[in-house]
C-alpha cells in the first residue's frame, strides 16, 4: 500500500521537498553551532551596515547595496529581548545565518522555476538541490555576512524571467527582469561588471530581435529604476557602488599572465605537477571546493576545523590496507602515504579539476545549457580585468585574493546545477555511487568526522550552552549531552540590566565581540528611554526592537518584494488567459 502511494508523482515530490527542507534546516543547525559568523570574512567591515540600521551612524561609509544588511539587522532586531553580552555572539551569528537560510531558500525556489522551464523532472530537480546543499561554494554563502548571498537568490529569478519571455514572447517578463537585475547590479562593484557582461551575453539574441520602440522603453525604465536605487544607496552609504575603496597593498596591477603565473605568491606542489598558487588558475584550484584562505570551515576558531579525525592513516607495519574497526579508520602503507595529512585539500583540488573538466566538456557539446555553464568564466574574466587595473588597481600579488571564488560563487552554483542536470548516467547504480561519494567527500572536506575526545565534547557543550538553538541542538546533534545545560535567555538579560556597568568587560573577551559592542550600547539606550519595559525583571520584558525604521532602504525593499508579487500576478494572468 505504501509503495503504491510512493508511485504517485505528486506525493513523491512533496516528500522530496520535505526532505530537502529538513536537510537544509539540519545543516543550518550544525553551521550555527560549529561556526560563529562574527568570525567570518569582512564581518568587521560590514558591521557598519548594522550600526547604520540601528541608528548608531549617519551613513555606512561603504559602497555595497544595503538591502541584504537591512534583512540581517531586521532579524537581529526581532530578537532584541534576548540580547545580552553573554549571548551576543551567538545571537548575531544566528541572525546572519537565519537571514542567509531564508534568502537561499528564495533562490532555490527561483532555480526550481528556471529548471522547470527546461522540462526537467520535478524530482530530478530536488536531487540537484540535495547535491547543491553540500556544494562548498554554497556552504560558504550560508555562513558569511556578505551580499553575494542576495545575488544567489536574485540571479535565478532574473534568468527565469528572461527564459519565460523567450518561451512566451510576453514582454511583461522582460520588464519584470529589470527588478532583480537592478538589485544585483547595485549590490557590489564586481557584480555590476559581472552581470553587465553576462546579461549582454544572454540577452544579445533577444534584443537583436526586438523592435526599437520596445528596446527604448526597456532602457528608459531600467535607467530610471537603476538611477533611483543608486541615489538611495549613495544616501545611505555616502559612496556609490563605483567608489572602490582600496588599501595600499592592493594598489597594484597584474599582467595578463597572472592567469597562470605569479611568482610572488609562491608555488603549490601537487605531486604530479606544480602551479603558482596566487595566480587565477591556482586560486581556482585551491579555493573552489576547499577553503584556501581559511575563512570558513578551515578557520582556526571554527569547530569545523578543530578535532578533525582522519579516515585513512599511514601505518608502516602493514602490507597495504587494513581496516581498524575499533578506532574506525583505514590503515594504509603505500605510494603517496605522506599525502594523507593533506587529504582534504587534495580532494578539493581533484573535485575542482573534475568539475571544470566536465564543465568545459558540456560547454562544448551541450548547446541547451551552455549559457549557464559559462557563467563562472564570466566571473573569472571580470576579476582578471580588475586585477589588471580596470577600473582601478585592486591586486595584492602576495595573496592573489582578488580571484577568490566567493566573489562569483552564485555563478559557480548556477553552473553546478545545470552541469548536474546535463549529466545523464544511464545506470542507476552509478548515479547512487556518484551521489554517495560526492556527499561523503563534501562532509569530509567540511571537517567531519570528529575525534572522540573529552575536549571536543566539552568545547561543543560550552558552545551550545549559549546557543540560540541549544535545546534543539541537544536533540539533533548526537555529540551533545542531552543533560547539558542551556542558559536562560531571560535570566541573562536581567543580569545584564542589573549589572550594566560590567558589560564593557564582557564584550572585550574577543575582538569580534568588541566589534559588536554597539548592539549592547543600543540596548542600553532602549532601556534608558523606557522602550524596553519591566526593568525589575520580575517577568518577561518586551521591546519594540533595536532597528531604526526611519533608515529602511524603502526603494530597495519595495523592488525586492515587487519581484515576487508581480511574478505571482503575471503567472496568475497567464494561467487564466
C-alpha positions as CSV (number, residue, x, y, z in Angstrom):
1,X,0.0,0.0,0.0
2,X,2.8,2.4,1.0
3,X,4.8,1.6,-2.1
4,X,1.8,2.3,-4.4
5,X,1.4,5.7,-2.7
6,X,5.1,6.5,-3.4
7,X,4.5,5.8,-7.1
8,X,2.2,8.8,-7.0
9,X,4.5,11.5,-8.5
10,X,2.9,14.4,-6.6
11,X,3.3,12.6,-3.3
12,X,6.9,11.6,-4.1
13,X,7.6,15.2,-5.0
14,X,6.1,16.6,-1.7
15,X,8.1,14.1,0.3
16,X,11.3,15.1,-1.6
17,X,10.5,18.8,-0.9
18,X,10.0,18.0,2.8
19,X,13.3,16.0,2.9
20,X,15.1,18.9,1.2
21,X,13.8,21.4,3.8
22,X,14.6,19.1,6.7
23,X,18.2,18.6,5.4
24,X,18.5,22.4,4.9
25,X,17.4,23.0,8.5
26,X,19.7,20.3,9.7
27,X,22.7,21.9,8.0
28,X,21.6,25.2,9.5
29,X,21.6,23.8,13.0
30,X,25.1,22.4,12.5
31,X,26.6,25.5,11.0
32,X,25.0,27.7,13.7
33,X,26.7,25.7,16.4
34,X,30.0,24.9,14.7
35,X,30.8,28.3,13.2
36,X,30.3,31.9,14.5
37,X,29.6,34.1,11.6
38,X,31.1,37.0,13.6
39,X,34.5,35.4,12.7
40,X,33.6,35.3,9.0
41,X,35.3,37.2,6.2
42,X,34.9,41.0,6.4
43,X,32.5,41.0,9.4
44,X,34.5,43.8,11.0
45,X,34.0,45.8,7.8
46,X,30.3,45.2,7.1
47,X,29.2,45.7,10.7
48,X,28.9,49.3,9.7
49,X,25.6,48.5,8.0
50,X,24.2,47.1,11.2
51,X,25.3,50.2,13.1
52,X,23.6,52.4,10.5
53,X,20.3,50.5,10.6
54,X,20.4,50.5,14.5
55,X,20.7,54.3,14.3
56,X,24.3,54.5,15.5
57,X,25.8,56.1,12.4
58,X,24.7,58.7,9.9
59,X,26.0,56.7,7.0
60,X,27.9,53.4,6.5
61,X,31.0,54.8,4.8
62,X,30.9,51.8,2.4
63,X,29.7,51.2,-1.1
64,X,27.7,47.9,-1.2
65,X,23.9,47.7,-1.7
66,X,22.2,47.9,1.7
67,X,19.2,45.7,1.4
68,X,20.9,42.4,2.4
69,X,22.3,44.0,5.6
70,X,18.9,45.5,6.3
71,X,17.5,42.0,6.4
72,X,20.2,40.9,8.8
73,X,19.5,43.9,11.0
74,X,15.8,43.2,10.9
75,X,16.2,39.6,12.0
76,X,18.6,40.6,14.8
77,X,16.2,43.3,15.9
78,X,13.3,40.8,16.2
79,X,15.4,39.0,18.9
80,X,16.2,42.2,20.8
81,X,14.7,41.0,24.1
82,X,17.2,38.1,24.2
83,X,20.4,40.1,23.5
84,X,22.9,40.4,26.4
85,X,26.7,40.4,26.4
86,X,26.9,36.7,27.3
87,X,24.6,35.8,24.4
88,X,25.7,38.5,22.0
89,X,28.0,36.4,19.7
90,X,25.5,33.5,19.3
91,X,22.6,35.9,18.7
92,X,24.4,37.9,16.0
93,X,25.6,34.7,14.3
94,X,22.1,33.2,14.5
95,X,20.6,36.3,12.8
96,X,23.2,36.2,10.0
97,X,22.8,32.5,9.3
98,X,19.0,32.6,9.6
99,X,18.8,35.5,7.1
100,X,21.1,33.6,4.8
101,X,19.0,30.5,5.0
102,X,15.8,32.3,4.2
103,X,17.4,34.2,1.3
104,X,19.0,31.0,-0.1
105,X,15.6,29.2,0.0
106,X,14.2,32.1,-2.1
107,X,17.0,31.4,-4.5
108,X,16.2,27.7,-4.6
109,X,12.6,28.5,-5.5
110,X,13.8,30.6,-8.4
111,X,16.1,27.8,-9.6
112,X,13.1,25.4,-9.4
113,X,11.1,27.6,-11.8
114,X,14.1,28.1,-14.1
115,X,14.9,24.4,-14.3
116,X,11.3,23.6,-14.9
117,X,11.4,25.8,-18.0
118,X,13.7,23.2,-19.4
119,X,11.2,20.4,-18.8
120,X,13.4,18.8,-16.1
121,X,11.5,16.4,-14.0
122,X,10.4,17.8,-10.6
123,X,12.0,15.0,-8.6
124,X,15.3,15.3,-10.5
125,X,15.4,19.0,-9.6
126,X,15.1,18.0,-5.9
127,X,18.1,15.7,-6.4
128,X,20.0,18.6,-7.9
129,X,19.1,20.7,-4.9
130,X,20.2,18.0,-2.4
131,X,23.6,17.9,-4.1
132,X,23.8,21.7,-4.2
133,X,23.1,21.8,-0.5
134,X,26.5,20.2,0.1
135,X,28.3,22.2,-2.6
136,X,31.2,24.1,-0.9
137,X,30.7,27.4,-2.7
138,X,27.1,27.5,-1.4
139,X,28.2,26.4,2.0
140,X,30.4,29.4,2.3
141,X,27.5,31.6,1.3
142,X,25.4,30.2,4.1
143,X,27.7,31.2,6.9
144,X,29.1,34.6,5.8
145,X,27.6,38.1,6.2
146,X,28.3,39.3,2.7
147,X,25.9,40.5,0.0
148,X,26.8,37.7,-2.5
149,X,24.1,35.6,-0.9
150,X,21.4,38.0,-2.1
151,X,22.9,37.7,-5.6
152,X,22.4,34.0,-5.3
153,X,18.7,34.5,-4.5
154,X,18.0,37.0,-7.3
155,X,20.1,35.6,-10.1
156,X,17.7,32.6,-10.9
157,X,14.7,34.9,-10.9
158,X,16.4,37.2,-13.4
159,X,17.3,34.2,-15.6
160,X,13.8,32.7,-15.2
161,X,12.1,35.9,-16.3
162,X,14.4,36.1,-19.4
163,X,13.8,32.5,-20.2
164,X,10.0,32.9,-19.7
165,X,10.0,35.8,-22.2
166,X,11.8,33.6,-24.7
167,X,9.2,30.9,-24.4
168,X,6.0,33.1,-24.1
169,X,7.1,36.2,-26.0
170,X,5.2,38.2,-23.3
171,X,7.2,41.4,-23.0
172,X,5.9,41.9,-19.4
173,X,8.5,39.3,-18.3
174,X,11.3,41.4,-19.8
175,X,10.1,44.5,-17.9
176,X,9.9,42.4,-14.7
177,X,13.5,41.2,-15.2
178,X,14.7,44.7,-14.7
179,X,13.8,44.5,-10.9
180,X,16.2,41.7,-9.9
181,X,18.8,42.9,-12.4
182,X,19.0,46.4,-10.7
183,X,19.3,44.9,-7.2
184,X,22.2,42.6,-8.4
185,X,23.9,45.4,-10.3
186,X,23.8,47.7,-7.3
187,X,25.0,45.0,-4.8
188,X,28.7,45.4,-5.4
189,X,31.0,46.9,-8.0
190,X,32.2,43.4,-9.0
191,X,28.6,42.3,-9.7
192,X,28.0,45.5,-11.6
193,X,30.6,44.2,-14.0
194,X,29.7,40.5,-13.9
195,X,26.0,40.9,-14.5
196,X,26.5,43.6,-17.1
197,X,28.7,41.3,-19.2
198,X,26.7,38.1,-18.5
199,X,23.4,40.0,-19.2
200,X,24.7,41.1,-22.6
201,X,25.6,37.5,-23.4
202,X,22.2,36.1,-22.6
203,X,20.1,38.9,-24.0
204,X,22.1,39.6,-27.2
205,X,19.8,37.4,-29.3
206,X,16.7,38.7,-27.6
207,X,17.4,42.4,-28.1
208,X,18.6,41.8,-31.7
209,X,15.0,40.6,-32.5
210,X,13.1,43.3,-30.6
211,X,11.7,46.4,-32.2
212,X,13.4,49.7,-31.4
213,X,10.4,51.1,-29.5
214,X,10.4,48.2,-27.0
215,X,14.2,48.4,-26.6
216,X,13.9,52.1,-25.9
217,X,11.2,51.6,-23.3
218,X,13.2,48.9,-21.5
219,X,16.3,51.2,-21.4
220,X,14.3,54.2,-20.1
221,X,12.6,52.1,-17.3
222,X,15.9,50.4,-16.4
223,X,17.8,53.7,-16.3
224,X,15.1,55.3,-14.0
225,X,15.0,52.4,-11.6
226,X,18.7,52.0,-11.6
227,X,19.3,55.7,-11.0
228,X,16.8,55.9,-8.1
229,X,18.3,52.9,-6.4
230,X,21.8,54.3,-6.9
231,X,20.6,57.5,-5.3
232,X,19.1,55.8,-2.3
233,X,22.2,53.6,-1.8
234,X,24.5,56.6,-2.0
235,X,22.4,58.5,0.5
236,X,22.8,55.5,2.9
237,X,26.5,54.8,2.2
238,X,27.9,58.3,1.2
239,X,29.6,56.4,-1.6
240,X,28.2,54.8,-4.8
241,X,28.9,51.2,-5.9
242,X,31.5,52.6,-8.3
243,X,33.5,54.2,-5.4
244,X,36.1,51.5,-4.8
245,X,38.0,51.8,-1.6
246,X,41.4,50.2,-2.0
247,X,44.2,49.8,0.6
248,X,47.8,50.3,-0.2
249,X,48.6,46.6,-0.5
250,X,46.0,46.3,-3.3
251,X,47.3,49.3,-5.3
252,X,48.9,47.1,-7.9
253,X,48.0,45.9,-11.4
254,X,48.8,42.4,-12.7
255,X,49.9,41.3,-16.2
256,X,47.9,39.1,-18.4
257,X,50.0,36.1,-17.5
258,X,48.5,36.3,-14.0
259,X,46.2,33.7,-15.3
260,X,48.9,31.1,-14.6
261,X,51.9,32.9,-13.3
262,X,52.6,34.8,-10.0
263,X,56.0,34.1,-8.6
264,X,55.4,36.4,-5.6
265,X,52.6,34.2,-4.3
266,X,54.6,31.0,-4.0
267,X,54.3,27.6,-5.5
268,X,51.9,24.7,-4.8
269,X,53.3,21.2,-5.3
270,X,50.5,18.8,-6.3
271,X,52.7,15.7,-6.7
272,X,52.3,15.3,-10.4
273,X,52.5,19.0,-11.2
274,X,53.3,22.4,-9.7
275,X,51.5,25.7,-10.1
276,X,51.6,29.3,-8.8
277,X,49.0,29.3,-6.0
278,X,48.3,33.1,-6.2
279,X,47.5,33.0,-9.9
280,X,44.0,32.8,-11.3
281,X,44.3,29.1,-12.0
282,X,46.0,28.5,-8.7
283,X,43.3,30.3,-6.6
284,X,40.5,28.5,-8.6
285,X,42.1,25.1,-7.9
286,X,42.7,25.8,-4.3
287,X,39.5,27.7,-3.4
288,X,36.5,26.2,-5.2
289,X,36.0,23.0,-3.2
290,X,38.4,24.0,-0.4
291,X,38.8,26.9,2.0
292,X,42.1,28.2,0.7
293,X,42.0,31.5,2.6
294,X,40.8,29.9,5.9
295,X,37.6,32.0,6.1
296,X,35.0,29.2,6.6
297,X,35.3,25.6,7.6
298,X,39.1,25.8,7.8
299,X,39.2,28.8,10.1
300,X,41.2,28.1,13.2
301,X,38.4,29.2,15.6
302,X,35.8,27.1,13.8
303,X,34.7,23.8,15.3
304,X,34.5,22.5,11.7
305,X,38.3,22.9,11.7
306,X,39.1,21.6,15.2
307,X,39.1,18.0,16.4
308,X,39.1,16.5,12.9
309,X,39.6,12.8,12.5
310,X,41.4,11.3,9.5
311,X,39.7,8.4,7.7
312,X,42.9,7.0,6.4
313,X,46.1,6.9,8.4
314,X,49.6,5.8,7.5
315,X,50.9,2.6,9.2
316,X,54.3,1.2,8.1
317,X,53.7,-2.0,10.0
318,X,51.1,-3.4,7.5
319,X,51.5,-4.6,3.9
320,X,49.0,-2.3,2.2
321,X,45.4,-1.8,3.5
322,X,43.8,-2.8,6.8
323,X,40.5,-1.8,8.4
324,X,40.8,-0.8,12.1
325,X,37.2,-1.4,13.3
326,X,38.0,-0.4,16.9
327,X,39.4,3.0,16.0
328,X,37.2,3.5,13.0
329,X,39.8,4.3,10.3
330,X,41.7,2.6,7.5
331,X,45.4,1.9,7.8
332,X,47.5,2.4,4.7
333,X,51.0,1.7,3.6
334,X,51.8,2.5,0.0
335,X,52.5,5.2,-2.6
336,X,51.9,8.9,-1.6
337,X,51.2,7.9,2.0
338,X,52.7,11.2,3.2
339,X,49.8,12.9,1.5
340,X,47.2,11.5,3.9
341,X,47.6,14.5,6.2
342,X,46.5,16.8,3.3
343,X,43.8,14.5,2.1
344,X,41.0,17.2,2.4
345,X,43.0,19.7,0.3
346,X,43.9,17.0,-2.3
347,X,40.2,16.1,-2.6
348,X,39.3,19.7,-3.1
349,X,41.7,20.1,-6.0
350,X,40.6,16.8,-7.6
351,X,36.9,17.7,-7.3
352,X,37.7,21.2,-8.7
353,X,39.6,19.7,-11.6
354,X,36.8,17.2,-12.3
355,X,34.2,20.0,-12.1
356,X,35.8,22.3,-14.6
357,X,36.8,19.5,-16.9
358,X,33.1,18.3,-17.1
359,X,32.0,22.0,-17.4
360,X,34.3,22.6,-20.4
361,X,33.2,19.3,-22.0
362,X,29.5,20.2,-21.6
363,X,30.0,23.7,-22.8
364,X,31.5,22.2,-26.0
365,X,28.8,19.6,-26.6
366,X,25.7,20.9,-24.8
367,X,24.2,23.9,-26.5
368,X,21.0,23.7,-24.5
369,X,22.6,24.7,-21.1
370,X,25.7,26.5,-22.5
371,X,24.6,30.0,-21.4
372,X,24.5,28.8,-17.8
373,X,27.6,26.6,-17.9
374,X,29.8,29.5,-19.0
375,X,28.8,31.7,-16.0
376,X,31.9,31.0,-13.8
377,X,34.2,32.0,-16.6
378,X,32.4,35.4,-16.9
379,X,33.1,35.9,-13.2
380,X,36.8,34.9,-13.7
381,X,37.1,37.3,-16.6
382,X,35.8,40.3,-14.7
383,X,38.1,39.6,-11.8
384,X,41.0,39.1,-14.2
385,X,40.3,42.5,-15.8
386,X,40.0,44.1,-12.3
387,X,43.4,42.6,-11.3
388,X,44.9,44.2,-14.3
389,X,43.9,47.7,-13.1
390,X,40.5,48.3,-14.6
391,X,38.7,50.3,-13.4
392,X,41.3,50.9,-10.7
393,X,44.2,48.9,-9.2
394,X,43.0,46.1,-7.0
395,X,45.5,43.3,-6.7
396,X,47.8,42.1,-3.9
397,X,50.4,39.9,-5.7
398,X,51.4,38.1,-2.5
399,X,48.0,36.7,-1.9
400,X,46.0,36.9,-5.1
401,X,42.7,37.1,-3.2
402,X,41.2,39.3,-5.9
403,X,40.4,35.9,-7.5
404,X,38.6,34.5,-4.5
405,X,35.9,32.1,-5.8
406,X,33.5,33.5,-3.2
407,X,33.1,36.7,-5.3
408,X,31.5,34.9,-8.2
409,X,30.1,31.9,-6.2
410,X,26.5,32.5,-7.4
411,X,27.7,31.8,-10.9
412,X,29.6,28.7,-9.8
413,X,26.4,27.3,-8.1
414,X,24.4,28.2,-11.2
415,X,26.7,26.2,-13.5
416,X,26.9,23.3,-11.0
417,X,23.1,22.9,-11.0
418,X,22.9,22.8,-14.8
419,X,26.0,20.6,-15.0
420,X,24.3,18.0,-12.8
421,X,21.1,18.4,-14.8
422,X,23.1,17.7,-18.0
423,X,24.8,14.6,-16.6
424,X,22.7,11.6,-17.6
425,X,24.3,8.4,-16.3
426,X,22.0,5.6,-17.6
427,X,22.8,3.0,-14.9
428,X,21.1,3.9,-11.6
429,X,23.8,2.2,-9.5
430,X,26.4,4.6,-11.0
431,X,24.1,7.6,-10.1
432,X,23.8,6.3,-6.5
433,X,27.5,5.6,-6.2
434,X,28.4,9.1,-7.5
435,X,26.0,10.8,-5.2
436,X,27.2,8.8,-2.2
437,X,30.9,9.5,-3.0
438,X,30.2,13.2,-3.5
439,X,28.2,13.6,-0.2
440,X,30.8,11.7,1.8
441,X,33.7,13.7,0.4
442,X,32.0,17.0,0.9
443,X,31.2,16.2,4.5
444,X,34.8,15.1,4.9
445,X,36.1,18.4,3.4
446,X,34.0,20.3,5.9
447,X,35.8,18.7,8.8
448,X,34.0,15.5,9.7
449,X,34.2,13.0,11.3
450,X,35.3,14.2,14.7
451,X,37.7,12.6,17.2
452,X,36.2,11.0,20.2
453,X,37.9,13.3,22.8
454,X,36.7,14.8,26.1
455,X,38.0,18.2,25.0
456,X,35.8,18.1,21.9
457,X,32.7,17.2,23.9
458,X,33.5,19.9,26.5
459,X,34.1,22.6,23.9
460,X,30.9,21.7,21.9
461,X,28.9,21.7,25.1
462,X,30.3,25.1,26.1
463,X,29.3,26.5,22.7
464,X,25.9,25.0,22.9
465,X,25.2,26.5,26.3
466,X,24.6,30.0,25.0
467,X,23.4,28.9,21.5
468,X,20.0,30.2,20.4
469,X,19.1,26.6,19.3
470,X,20.5,25.0,22.5
471,X,17.6,22.7,23.2
472,X,17.1,21.8,19.6
473,X,20.9,21.0,19.2
474,X,20.7,18.5,22.1
475,X,18.1,16.6,20.2
476,X,19.5,16.6,16.7
477,X,23.3,16.6,17.3
478,X,24.5,13.3,18.6
479,X,27.8,14.6,20.1
480,X,26.0,16.8,22.6
481,X,25.0,15.5,26.1
482,X,21.2,15.7,26.4
483,X,21.5,16.5,30.1
484,X,23.9,19.5,29.4
485,X,22.8,23.0,30.5
486,X,21.2,25.7,28.3
487,X,21.4,29.3,29.5
488,X,18.2,31.0,30.3
489,X,17.9,33.9,27.9
490,X,15.7,36.0,30.2
491,X,17.9,35.5,33.3
492,X,21.0,36.5,31.3
493,X,19.2,39.6,30.1
494,X,18.2,40.5,33.6
495,X,21.7,40.1,34.8
496,X,22.8,42.4,32.1
497,X,20.2,45.1,33.1
498,X,21.1,44.8,36.8
499,X,24.9,44.8,36.3
500,X,25.2,47.0,33.2
501,X,28.4,48.6,34.4
502,X,30.1,45.2,33.8
503,X,29.1,44.9,30.2
504,X,32.3,46.6,28.9
505,X,34.3,43.8,30.4
506,X,32.1,41.1,29.0
507,X,32.3,42.3,25.4
508,X,36.1,42.6,25.4
509,X,36.7,38.8,25.6
510,X,37.2,38.7,21.8
511,X,37.8,41.2,19.0
512,X,34.6,40.0,17.4
513,X,32.5,40.9,20.5
514,X,34.2,44.2,20.8
515,X,33.2,44.9,17.2
516,X,29.6,44.1,18.1
517,X,29.6,46.2,21.3
518,X,27.4,48.9,19.6
519,X,24.5,46.4,19.9
520,X,24.8,46.4,23.7
521,X,25.1,50.2,23.6
522,X,21.9,50.4,21.6
523,X,20.2,48.1,24.0
524,X,21.1,50.4,26.9
525,X,19.6,53.4,25.1
526,X,16.4,51.4,24.7
527,X,16.3,50.6,28.4
528,X,17.1,54.1,29.5
529,X,14.4,55.5,27.2
530,X,11.8,53.1,28.7
531,X,11.3,51.5,25.3
532,X,12.2,48.2,27.0
533,X,9.6,47.5,29.7
534,X,9.9,45.8,33.0
535,X,13.2,47.0,34.4
536,X,12.6,44.9,37.5
537,X,12.9,41.7,35.5
538,X,10.0,40.2,37.5
539,X,8.5,39.0,34.3
540,X,9.4,38.8,30.6
541,X,10.4,42.1,29.2
542,X,9.3,43.4,25.9
543,X,10.9,45.6,23.2
544,X,9.9,47.4,20.1
545,X,13.2,46.2,18.6
546,X,16.6,47.9,18.0
547,X,16.3,48.8,14.4
548,X,15.7,52.4,13.3
549,X,12.9,52.0,10.8
550,X,13.4,55.5,9.5
551,X,16.6,54.2,7.9
552,X,14.9,51.5,6.0
553,X,16.1,51.4,2.3
554,X,12.5,51.7,1.1
555,X,13.1,51.7,-2.6
556,X,15.4,48.6,-2.4
557,X,12.8,46.8,-0.2
558,X,9.9,47.8,-2.5
559,X,11.7,46.4,-5.5
560,X,12.7,43.2,-3.8
561,X,9.1,42.5,-2.7
562,X,7.7,43.6,-6.0
563,X,9.7,40.9,-7.8
564,X,7.7,38.1,-6.3
565,X,4.4,39.8,-6.1
566,X,4.5,40.8,-9.8
567,X,5.7,37.4,-10.9
568,X,2.8,35.8,-9.0
569,X,0.3,38.1,-10.5
570,X,1.6,37.7,-14.0
571,X,1.7,33.9,-13.8
572,X,-1.9,34.0,-12.5
573,X,-2.9,36.1,-15.5
574,X,-1.2,33.6,-17.8
575,X,-3.0,30.7,-16.3
576,X,-6.4,32.3,-16.6
577,X,-5.8,33.7,-20.0
